[in-house]
Amino acid sequence: MNDTKSMIKNAIILFAITLVAGVLLGLVYQVTKEPIAYQEKLAQDKANQSVFAAASTFNDVAIDENGAAGATSEVSGVSIESVKEAVDASGNKLGYVIQVKSKGYGDFIVYTVGITNEGNINGISIISIAETPGLGMNAEKIIVPQFADKTAQQYTVVKNGQLSDANSQIEAISGATITSRAVTNGVNSAVKYFDDVLKGGQ
């Protein structure tokens, strides 16, 4: 009998602890949800502005699911997350900001790709990355600058100083080829989506 009472008592205590922990977790989530969403929006806005400094507004453009599937069909771990049209203060449409998510060595890398109406890459801007410190984390300073002011086309990754065509080749980060390919694959997908769906203001 005492064993039964003890089991019931322990079960009630465990239930109470679980209930309190669940309520507290829910409260923490509610308190932090808006600040986290705000910080994420700030990061996205900063990335958008980084690839289209002349733009004053960024208007959402509905993703063409078939086009997105086609743009990412040749590589795994890449997805088109959002598309925005960059517009300047006079209302002129400058091009598009395509947000891409690509599987890197450690986790997904999220970044924006700015492509002008004329078919040039303004640049790319990383929103989130969690690659190996000292290797893949160098993408910001080694990979990102290589895409600035280039014709929007399909790129290949080369390593060990084998770069022979700076227009169509991206030199990999030493010791972080997977990260380099992940970013390049995402840019290639964004370019393909632009060519297949957005080019010419379609």
C-alpha positions as CSV (number, residue, x, y, z in Angstrom):
1,M,0.0,0.0,0.0
2,N,2.8,2.4,0.9
3,D,4.5,1.6,-2.3
4,T,1.4,2.5,-4.3
5,K,0.9,5.8,-2.4
6,S,4.6,6.6,-3.0
7,M,4.2,5.9,-6.7
8,I,1.1,8.0,-7.0
9,K,2.8,10.8,-5.1
10,N,5.9,10.7,-7.3
11,A,3.7,10.7,-10.4
12,I,1.9,13.8,-9.2
13,I,5.1,15.6,-8.4
14,L,6.5,14.6,-11.8
15,F,3.4,15.8,-13.5
16,A,3.5,19.1,-11.7
17,I,7.1,19.7,-12.6
18,T,6.4,18.9,-16.2
19,L,3.4,21.2,-16.3
20,V,5.3,24.1,-14.7
21,A,8.3,23.5,-17.1
22,G,5.9,23.5,-20.1
23,V,4.2,26.7,-19.0
24,L,7.5,28.4,-18.4
25,L,8.8,27.3,-21.8
26,G,5.7,28.6,-23.4
27,L,6.1,31.9,-21.7
28,V,9.7,32.2,-22.7
29,Y,8.8,31.4,-26.3
30,Q,6.0,34.1,-26.3
31,V,8.4,36.6,-24.8
32,T,11.3,35.9,-27.2
33,K,9.2,35.2,-30.4
34,E,8.8,38.8,-31.5
35,P,12.4,40.0,-30.7
36,I,13.8,37.0,-32.6
37,A,11.5,37.7,-35.6
38,Y,12.5,41.3,-35.5
39,Q,16.2,40.5,-35.5
40,E,15.7,38.0,-38.4
41,K,13.9,40.7,-40.4
42,L,16.7,43.2,-39.7
43,A,19.2,40.7,-40.9
44,Q,17.2,40.1,-44.1
45,D,16.7,43.8,-44.7
46,K,20.4,44.4,-44.2
47,A,21.2,41.6,-46.7
48,N,18.7,43.0,-49.2
49,Q,20.2,46.5,-49.0
50,S,23.7,45.1,-49.2
51,V,23.1,43.6,-52.7
52,F,21.0,46.6,-53.9
53,A,22.2,49.7,-52.2
54,A,20.3,52.0,-54.7
55,A,16.9,50.4,-53.8
56,S,14.6,52.1,-51.4
57,T,12.0,49.3,-51.2
58,F,11.9,45.6,-51.7
59,N,8.5,44.2,-52.8
60,D,7.6,40.6,-52.3
61,V,7.3,38.5,-55.4
62,A,5.4,35.2,-55.3
63,I,7.6,32.2,-55.9
64,D,6.9,30.1,-59.0
65,E,7.1,26.7,-57.4
66,N,7.7,24.9,-60.8
67,G,10.4,27.4,-61.6
68,A,12.0,27.0,-58.2
69,A,11.9,23.2,-58.5
70,G,13.6,23.5,-61.9
71,A,16.2,25.9,-60.7
72,T,17.2,23.6,-57.9
73,S,16.8,20.2,-59.6
74,E,20.4,19.7,-60.5
75,V,21.8,20.2,-57.0
76,S,20.7,18.8,-53.6
77,G,20.2,20.8,-50.5
78,V,19.3,24.1,-52.2
79,S,16.0,25.9,-52.0
80,I,14.7,29.3,-53.1
81,E,13.3,30.9,-50.0
82,S,12.0,34.2,-51.2
83,V,12.1,36.6,-54.1
84,K,11.8,40.4,-53.8
85,E,11.8,43.1,-56.5
86,A,14.2,46.0,-55.8
87,V,12.8,49.4,-56.5
88,D,14.5,52.8,-56.2
89,A,13.0,56.0,-54.8
90,S,11.6,57.0,-58.2
91,G,9.8,53.7,-58.6
92,N,12.2,52.2,-61.1
93,K,12.6,48.5,-60.9
94,L,16.2,47.7,-60.5
95,G,16.2,43.9,-60.4
96,Y,15.6,41.1,-57.9
97,V,16.9,39.8,-54.6
98,I,16.6,36.1,-54.4
99,Q,17.1,34.5,-51.0
100,V,18.6,31.1,-51.1
101,K,19.2,28.3,-48.5
102,S,22.0,25.9,-49.3
103,K,23.3,22.9,-47.3
104,G,26.9,23.5,-46.3
105,Y,29.3,21.4,-44.4
106,G,27.8,22.1,-40.9
107,D,24.4,23.5,-41.5
108,F,22.3,25.4,-44.0
109,I,23.8,28.7,-45.3
110,V,21.2,31.4,-45.9
111,Y,22.0,34.3,-48.2
112,T,20.7,36.8,-50.7
113,V,21.7,37.1,-54.4
114,G,21.1,40.4,-56.1
115,I,20.6,40.3,-59.9
116,T,19.9,43.3,-62.0
117,N,17.4,43.5,-64.8
118,E,20.3,43.5,-67.2
119,G,21.5,40.2,-65.9
120,N,24.4,41.1,-63.7
121,I,25.1,40.0,-60.1
122,N,25.3,43.0,-57.8
123,G,26.6,40.7,-55.1
124,I,25.6,38.2,-52.5
125,S,25.1,38.8,-48.7
126,I,25.1,36.0,-46.1
127,I,22.3,36.1,-43.5
128,S,23.3,33.1,-41.5
129,I,26.2,30.6,-41.6
130,A,27.5,28.1,-39.1
131,E,30.4,26.5,-40.9
132,T,33.8,25.4,-39.4
133,P,35.6,28.3,-37.8
134,G,38.7,29.3,-39.7
135,L,37.6,27.4,-42.8
136,G,34.0,27.5,-44.0
137,M,33.3,30.6,-41.9
138,N,35.7,32.4,-44.2
139,A,33.0,32.4,-46.9
140,E,32.1,36.0,-46.0
141,K,35.6,37.4,-46.9
142,I,36.7,34.9,-49.6
143,I,33.6,33.6,-51.5
144,V,31.3,36.6,-51.3
145,P,33.6,39.2,-53.0
146,Q,34.1,36.8,-55.9
147,F,30.5,37.2,-57.1
148,A,30.3,41.0,-57.1
149,D,29.7,42.7,-60.4
150,K,29.7,39.6,-62.5
151,T,27.5,38.5,-65.4
152,A,24.7,36.2,-64.0
153,Q,25.7,32.8,-65.3
154,Q,26.5,29.3,-64.1
155,Y,29.7,29.1,-62.1
156,T,32.1,26.3,-61.3
157,V,34.3,25.9,-58.3
158,V,38.0,25.3,-58.6
159,K,40.6,24.8,-56.0
160,N,44.4,24.9,-55.3
161,G,45.0,28.0,-57.4
162,Q,43.6,26.5,-60.6
163,L,41.6,29.6,-61.4
164,S,41.8,30.3,-65.1
165,D,38.6,32.2,-65.8
166,A,37.6,34.7,-63.1
167,N,34.4,35.4,-64.9
168,S,32.9,31.9,-64.6
169,Q,35.0,30.2,-61.9
170,I,35.0,30.6,-58.2
171,E,38.1,29.8,-56.2
172,A,37.3,27.6,-53.3
173,I,38.3,28.4,-49.7
174,S,41.3,26.3,-48.8
175,G,40.1,23.3,-46.8
176,A,36.4,24.2,-47.2
177,T,35.4,23.0,-50.7
178,I,32.0,21.8,-49.5
179,T,31.1,25.3,-48.2
180,S,32.4,26.9,-51.4
181,R,30.3,24.6,-53.5
182,A,27.3,25.1,-51.3
183,V,27.3,28.8,-51.8
184,T,28.1,28.5,-55.5
185,N,25.3,26.0,-56.1
186,G,22.9,28.4,-54.4
187,V,24.0,31.2,-56.6
188,N,23.7,29.0,-59.7
189,S,20.1,28.1,-58.7
190,A,19.3,31.8,-58.2
191,V,20.6,32.6,-61.6
192,K,18.7,29.8,-63.2
193,Y,15.5,31.0,-61.5
194,F,16.1,34.5,-62.7
195,D,16.7,33.3,-66.3
196,D,13.7,30.9,-66.3
197,V,11.1,33.0,-64.3
198,L,12.1,36.6,-63.7
199,K,14.2,37.7,-66.7
200,G,12.5,40.5,-68.7
201,G,10.1,41.3,-65.8
202,Q,8.0,38.2,-66.4
